[in-house]
């Protein structure tokens, strides 16, 4: 049984922030850290002391995480000013030289007898302390403080994992027993020259020692408290689920296909997207996403009589296709759109076609503005269309197969000659209107840019998104809308229709039996031979990932390939930058038949590609039985690991444990997603219960008695299993 911890948070706004610019304002942005690891970054709000972000995030947290912190930065090319938050949270100043990490193992005991009263603190050991010396280590010692009493341990030289095993005692006066103070344990790095460096502290209320005479355990080291600076408004929700073994969810997974109709009926439009996202993740993890989408789309097509309304609603099938494209196509989207999006942001040209919005204060006339805007928009739109129609080979194979199935179902349902274009419109409606156009309109939401667009660039993106929607509609609705001022772009849109249809024909020209999950050029670390400089140690290789193997060769047409069986993979994680002095490096750890571990280091060209490959390899290896609980996120050099400076080969406490941002950057956990569906179905059935809490009225289930009855049996079995394990989800009782 596993545990799945998810954190949902919304960074709303800040207020009363200090001015950091000479203009008397600031350019703030917020960074989120889990255990000192950056997992999220907001956009920068320019020239504002009370910024509004309103950005939402989902994090899948590692087992045993300790801290979540929010850091506010001033965007400055020459320096960075940081504030840490400690509804509204007060911000406190952070000294970058006093960033704290690590834990300390302590035992505290309050001893009382007739002769004396003492506070005994056994300082056992510490781990993962911050390095403060140029050697990458520290010289730590510990100080225990209560009121005016203090004592110190000895100094352990050159280590971040000190072991003291010392007992310190503070003799107290009788009146001090009633004190409401705090016992503070501080860890310091001793320096022969200059002042000692602070490594962290633990604060324990003295009252706790009255209730618990012996307090023992590992304690997370915390930074020093500081003065308050402004405030940050947050909304945070931590959700923890206990995930049963896969076998318990199999009846529910088999039932889900039959229950899809009921799922759509019992969920609101707002929650339908969450249900669609969860179902897509389940079937991606099972390797059944194409049949799942085919079932949904076939049902939608067969129930549609007017081809003009096909997939135009927010049905479960429409939402599932949307989430599916985001799940498998984000890297593809970046390859196609990012160059032209970057060009638009960099050029910042003034563009306007609407006569009501043209700036009449400009030195040129309205006609000149319109002519210039048409020319620029035509150039941008041409680049976008050419990039899309030339991207057949870049499109993920699983997306192409799903579109091929969709094309087939629509063609079978609407076979009349007058409906010739419907099979194209069904695909382009998803491909252009629900994928590419939204990404052009809001690039930051698709990670195409780190910042939101300024007002001028936003207007350009809006006009391009409108034009691309018309391209996706194959120009059939041109001239029928209210925005007749878009007419100058109609010729280029109409000229694009033939190339778009040709592109869609090529897109679905693919073999159903293709099993390649992901492929592309990456850089593999050359582990053989003498140590090379980091920039020469990574060699370019073409990688293929299937459900069976991860293989690579010098080029894509190279016949001789080296490969790793997926069943042998026991960890796939990113690597600390200091391991090779290189960014975006991941490691694939495998185990041979003799039980020996082998590590392959692979460098990606950017963090998006890194997350895509991490996610893809995790998905195909998710059911492997020999996954490692811990490993080293560094490299082994000179008999020790760069991450923890230890010689131990079995892993260290700096294991990243898959801390990544976003639903699609994380490894898919089909059991975890099925647990989510189970909770949603349980809530849906509860909503249909009678007011007196009696048995569910299955007659009110629009999906029918048969599915509802089967569903009740499955849920009862899951409830009994979770009840046996003490994990029953308790639903509220209706009054």
Buried (B, 14 or more C-beta within 10 A) or exposed (E): EEEBBBBEBBBBBBBEBBEBEEEEBBBBBBBBBBBBBEBBBBBBBBEBBEBEBEBEBBBBBBEEBBEBBBBBBBBEEEEEBBBBBBEBBBBBBBEEEBBBBBBBBBBBBBBEEEEEBBBBBBBBBBBBBBBBBEEEBBBBBBBBBBBEBEBBBEBBEEBBBBEBEBBBBBEBEEEBEEEEEBBBBBBBBBEEEEEBBBBBBBEBEBEEBEEEEEBEEBBBBEBBEBEBBBBBBBEEEEEEBBBBEEEBBEBBBEBBBBBBBBBBEBBEEEBBBBBBBBBBBBBBBBBBBBBBBBBBBBBBBEEBEEBEEBBEEBBBBBBBBBBBBBBBBBBBBBBBBBEBBEEBBEEEBBBBBEEEEBEEEEEEEEEEBBEBBBEBBBBBBBBBBEBBBEBBEBBBBBBBBBBBBBBBBBBEBBEEEEBEBBBBBBBBBBBBBBBBBBBBBBBBEBBBBEBBBEEEBBBBBBBBBBBBBBBBBBBEEBEEEEEEBBEBBBEBBBEBBEBBBEBBEBBBEBEEEEBEBBBBBBBBBEEEEEEEEBEEBBBEBBBBBBEEBBBBBEEEEEEEBEEBEBBBBBBBBBBBEEBBEBBBBBBBBBBEEEEEBEBBBBBBEEBBBBBBBBBBBBBBBBEBEEBBEEBBBBBBEEEBBBBBBBEEEEBBBBBBBBBBBBBBBBBBBBBBBBBBBBBBBBBBBBEBBEEEEEEBEBEEBEBBEEBBEBBBEBBEEBBEBBEEEEBEBEEEEEE
